[in-house]
Amino acid sequence: MSQEIPSLHYAFRDNFKIGAAVHTGLIRTEGDFIARHYNSITAENQMKFEEIHPEEERYAFEAGDEIVDFAVRNGMSVRGHTLVWHNQTSDWVFQDPAGGTASRELLLSRLKSHIDTVVGRYKGHISAWDVVNEAIEDKTDLTMRDTKWLQILGEDYLLEAFRLAHAADPQALLFYNDYNETDPVKREKIYELVKGLLEKGAPIHGIGMQGHWNIHGPSIEDIRMAIERYASLNVQLHITELDLSVFRHEDRRTDLIEPTAEMMELQEQRYEEIFRLFLEYQASITSVTFWGTSDHYTWLDNFPVRGRKNWPFVFDQQRQPKESFWRLLNAAKGSVPTSEGIS
């Protein structure tokens, strides 16, 4: 990449960290690009329970170690993702030796062992953890998602998880992380959950707003209201999984081989509006992480439509800046940089 192209994270150096979700393949093939534009990284999948702890007596730290070592070499922060989630957790976690349902005591002991081992291994190197991920139900009439964690441990599993993570690394910032976080109904459920945890003395330091949005929504006003509501709890906010799909969630088309000009224009406008909003609340927002590095690879290539390409980031498939990149620099610097004359 041309040295004339400014560093994205450096542009926001006085505001908040700029992160990206990575995997070991990405850091091996585009490590220089990642280190240039991001000063925080998150393991996209390789630190999730089933990846890092596939069997009760076996941990697989190779990928996590490689990601953390890369960050340390490049002076980057690391967000740990994630300790407790209903997805990507091996079945053995919830089973007793006979194949039945694990007791509360057994599951708690496994949770403690997992957190002690994983958080303890990276103590001092991972600055923040998504301790509990997506525990809130999307349906209006329910609050807690009906997971095996909830079924076996009850709602106290969140409190236990935060206490265990804090004991394993008292210096790490601990977050509750969720999606659809701007929806007014779910927003209030997340707010009440975190408020309740704080009232119980949980060592919870922040809320992770995933930010899996698109070029049509949610509205800036809904994002603003969510930021203000969560910030009123006096916790830090991290935008943890930001991407702007060029499709509405219900759009199932498969005919596009590249985004339309209208899609790109909307994406440029949205990125600038969203980052200007983030800058308004930089006293609360201390980190913004994209759920990928460039349009070369994104989980949205296969979701919700299998095999469909998406283009959700500010760098294109060749890892070159899109116009949205220059819009972000515009927001950060208060000037009007353009891509004209930049190679």
Disulfide bonds with the S-S distance in Angstrom:
none
